[in-house]
Amino acid sequence: MGIRGTTSRSRAELSEDIENSGMRYTATSDREFTTYGLQCFGNDTGKAVSVLGDIICNSALNSAEFELCKEEVSNEHEDNHNRFEETTLENCHFNSFREHMLGQPIKGDRDMTQQVTLENLREFHGANYYGDNITVVATGNVNHDQIVDAVQQHFHSLSKTTNVQAVNQEKPVYIPGLLMIRDDEMYNANVGVFYDAPSVRDEDYYSFKLLKHIFGEYRIDKNA
């Protein structure tokens, strides 16, 4: 919903501001964090921080846009059978943490999508979008002091903490088990092997990600 309009910019105006500045917007949702990014020219860093601050602090959470978003998510669920890697990883997470939020699909339960309300979204936003839970990162040839000043200017309306109770705070229990799913329409076998690893707030998280990149991932192409 971030790119779908704020209290000061409509969806069209927000997209236009980004496009006219030559910036590139990206957004990724994962199980433990969500990222919003803008790639821009060196002299537009202040504007990029301004746009990100508007998206994070002033999201309109428009009801019409929310319904459109739900429809898009439903269409993605319908296309799951064509995204083998994503579907395999989702099933691996479910098998490993089936009693916890970490084991649930990133895009939610397909049977529950249409039941999610705008109030649910607002509660989630209030429980998770606050100062102590957000990190702003700038990379490249940027001026650190200018970035800090821009962040203080455009994120200042964000509360440092929140009074909204966050759910799913219990520690997940890793379940070592075997799950097999048969689909006669699939033209190859997809296998995922999971093991306990550091969470995103663990001091070894980034070291572990580095090891993953060093050792890589082995894949076999069906046409090889």
C-alpha positions as CSV (number, residue, x, y, z in Angstrom):
1,M,0.0,0.0,0.0
2,G,3.0,2.3,0.3
3,I,3.0,3.5,-3.3
4,R,-0.8,3.8,-3.5
5,G,-1.0,7.3,-2.1
6,T,-0.4,9.4,1.0
7,T,-2.3,12.2,2.7
8,S,-0.4,14.8,0.6
9,R,0.0,12.9,-2.7
10,S,-2.5,10.8,-4.7
11,R,-1.3,7.5,-6.2
12,A,-0.8,9.2,-9.5
13,E,1.0,12.2,-8.1
14,L,3.4,9.9,-6.1
15,S,4.2,7.8,-9.1
16,E,4.7,11.0,-11.2
17,D,7.1,12.5,-8.7
18,I,9.2,9.4,-8.6
19,E,9.2,9.0,-12.4
20,N,9.9,12.6,-13.2
21,S,12.9,12.6,-10.9
22,G,14.4,9.5,-12.6
23,M,14.1,7.5,-9.4
24,R,13.4,3.8,-9.2
25,Y,11.0,2.5,-6.4
26,T,11.2,-1.0,-5.0
27,A,9.4,-2.6,-2.1
28,T,9.8,-6.1,-0.6
29,S,7.8,-7.8,2.1
30,D,9.5,-10.7,4.0
31,R,8.5,-12.6,7.2
32,E,10.6,-10.4,9.5
33,F,10.8,-7.1,7.8
34,T,9.5,-4.9,4.9
35,T,11.8,-2.7,2.9
36,Y,11.0,0.4,0.8
37,G,13.7,1.7,-1.5
38,L,14.4,4.5,-3.9
39,Q,17.4,4.5,-6.3
40,C,18.1,8.1,-7.3
41,F,20.8,10.5,-8.7
42,G,23.3,11.9,-6.3
43,N,21.7,15.3,-6.1
44,D,18.2,13.9,-5.5
45,T,18.9,12.2,-2.2
46,G,17.0,14.8,-0.2
47,K,14.0,14.3,-2.4
48,A,14.2,10.5,-2.1
49,V,14.2,10.7,1.7
50,S,11.3,13.1,1.4
51,V,9.3,10.7,-0.7
52,L,10.1,7.7,1.6
53,G,9.2,9.8,4.7
54,D,5.9,10.6,3.1
55,I,5.2,6.9,2.2
56,I,6.1,5.7,5.7
57,C,4.6,8.5,7.9
58,N,1.6,9.6,5.8
59,S,0.3,6.6,4.1
60,A,-3.4,7.3,3.1
61,L,-4.5,3.6,3.5
62,N,-7.3,4.3,1.1
63,S,-10.2,1.9,1.1
64,A,-10.5,1.7,-2.7
65,E,-6.8,1.1,-3.2
66,F,-6.9,-1.5,-0.4
67,E,-9.6,-3.5,-2.3
68,L,-7.5,-3.3,-5.5
69,C,-4.5,-4.6,-3.5
70,K,-6.5,-7.5,-2.2
71,E,-7.6,-8.4,-5.7
72,E,-4.0,-8.3,-6.9
73,V,-2.9,-10.6,-4.0
74,S,-5.7,-13.0,-4.8
75,N,-4.5,-13.2,-8.4
76,E,-0.9,-13.9,-7.2
77,H,-2.3,-16.7,-5.1
78,E,-4.0,-18.2,-8.2
79,D,-0.6,-18.1,-10.0
80,N,1.3,-19.9,-7.2
81,H,1.6,-23.1,-9.3
82,N,3.8,-21.2,-11.8
83,R,6.2,-20.0,-9.1
84,F,8.0,-23.2,-8.0
85,E,10.7,-21.7,-5.9
86,E,8.4,-19.4,-4.0
87,T,5.9,-22.2,-3.4
88,T,8.6,-24.6,-2.2
89,L,10.0,-22.0,0.2
90,E,6.5,-21.2,1.6
91,N,5.9,-25.0,2.2
92,C,9.3,-25.3,3.9
93,H,8.5,-22.4,6.3
94,F,5.1,-24.0,7.1
95,N,6.7,-27.3,7.8
96,S,9.4,-25.8,10.0
97,F,7.3,-23.2,11.9
98,R,3.7,-24.4,11.4
99,E,2.5,-23.2,14.8
100,H,3.9,-19.7,14.4
101,M,3.5,-16.6,12.2
102,L,6.9,-17.4,10.5
103,G,5.3,-20.5,9.1
104,Q,2.5,-18.7,7.4
105,P,2.6,-17.4,3.8
106,I,4.1,-14.0,3.2
107,K,1.1,-12.9,1.2
108,G,-1.3,-14.4,3.7
109,D,-3.7,-17.3,3.6
110,R,-5.5,-17.3,0.3
111,D,-8.7,-18.3,1.9
112,M,-8.5,-15.3,4.3
113,T,-7.4,-12.6,1.9
114,Q,-10.9,-11.2,1.2
115,Q,-11.7,-11.2,4.9
116,V,-8.9,-8.8,5.8
117,T,-10.3,-5.3,6.6
118,L,-8.8,-1.9,6.3
119,E,-9.0,-1.7,10.1
120,N,-6.8,-4.7,10.3
121,L,-4.3,-2.9,8.1
122,R,-4.4,0.2,10.2
123,E,-3.8,-1.8,13.4
124,F,-0.8,-3.5,11.8
125,H,0.6,-0.2,10.6
126,G,0.2,1.3,14.1
127,A,1.8,-1.8,15.7
128,N,4.9,-1.9,13.5
129,Y,5.6,1.5,11.9
130,Y,7.3,3.6,14.6
131,G,10.7,5.1,15.1
132,D,12.5,2.3,17.1
133,N,11.3,-0.3,14.6
134,I,12.5,1.5,11.5
135,T,16.0,1.9,10.0
136,V,16.9,4.3,7.2
137,V,19.9,3.3,5.1
138,A,21.6,5.4,2.4
139,T,24.3,3.9,0.2
140,G,26.6,5.3,-2.5
141,N,28.2,8.7,-2.8
142,V,26.0,10.5,-0.2
143,N,26.7,13.1,2.5
144,H,26.0,11.5,5.8
145,D,25.1,14.7,7.6
146,Q,22.7,15.7,4.8
147,I,21.0,12.4,5.0
148,V,20.6,12.6,8.8
149,D,19.1,16.1,8.5
150,A,16.7,15.0,5.8
151,V,15.6,12.0,7.8
152,Q,15.0,14.2,10.9
153,Q,13.0,16.6,8.7
154,H,10.8,14.1,6.9
155,F,10.4,11.3,9.5
156,H,9.9,13.6,12.5
157,S,6.2,12.9,12.7
158,L,6.8,9.2,13.4
159,S,6.4,8.3,17.0
160,K,9.4,6.8,18.7
161,T,7.4,4.0,20.2
162,T,3.9,2.6,19.9
163,N,1.1,1.7,22.4
164,V,-0.4,-0.8,20.0
165,Q,0.1,-4.3,21.1
166,A,2.0,-6.4,18.5
167,V,0.9,-9.9,18.0
168,N,2.9,-13.1,17.4
169,Q,5.7,-12.1,19.8
170,E,6.2,-15.6,21.1
171,K,9.5,-17.3,20.1
172,P,8.9,-19.8,17.2
173,V,9.7,-23.4,17.8
174,Y,11.6,-25.1,15.0
175,I,10.1,-28.4,14.0
176,P,12.5,-30.7,12.1
177,G,10.2,-32.8,9.9
178,L,9.6,-34.1,6.4
179,L,6.8,-32.8,4.2
180,M,6.0,-34.2,0.8
181,I,3.5,-32.7,-1.7
182,R,2.6,-34.3,-4.9
183,D,1.5,-32.4,-8.0
184,D,1.3,-34.5,-11.2
185,E,1.2,-31.3,-13.3
186,M,4.7,-30.2,-12.2
187,Y,7.4,-31.1,-14.7
188,N,10.3,-31.3,-12.1
189,A,11.0,-32.0,-8.5
190,N,11.5,-29.1,-6.0
191,V,13.3,-29.8,-2.8
192,G,14.0,-27.4,0.1
193,V,16.3,-28.3,3.0
194,F,15.9,-26.0,6.1
195,Y,17.9,-25.7,9.3
196,D,17.8,-23.4,12.3
197,A,19.5,-20.0,11.6
198,P,19.9,-16.6,13.3
199,S,16.9,-14.3,13.2
200,V,17.1,-10.8,11.7
201,R,17.9,-9.2,15.1
202,D,20.6,-11.7,16.0
203,E,24.2,-10.4,16.0
204,D,25.2,-13.3,13.6
205,Y,22.4,-12.6,11.1
206,Y,24.6,-10.8,8.5
207,S,27.5,-13.2,9.0
208,F,25.2,-16.0,8.3
209,K,23.9,-14.3,5.1
210,L,27.5,-13.9,4.0
211,L,28.1,-17.6,4.4
212,K,25.0,-18.3,2.3
213,H,26.4,-16.2,-0.5
214,I,29.8,-17.8,-0.2
215,F,28.5,-21.3,-0.5
216,G,25.7,-20.4,-2.9
217,E,22.6,-22.3,-3.8
218,Y,22.6,-25.3,-6.0
219,R,19.9,-25.6,-8.7
220,I,19.4,-28.1,-11.5
221,D,17.7,-26.7,-14.6
222,K,15.1,-29.0,-16.2
223,N,16.7,-28.5,-19.6
224,A,20.2,-29.2,-18.5
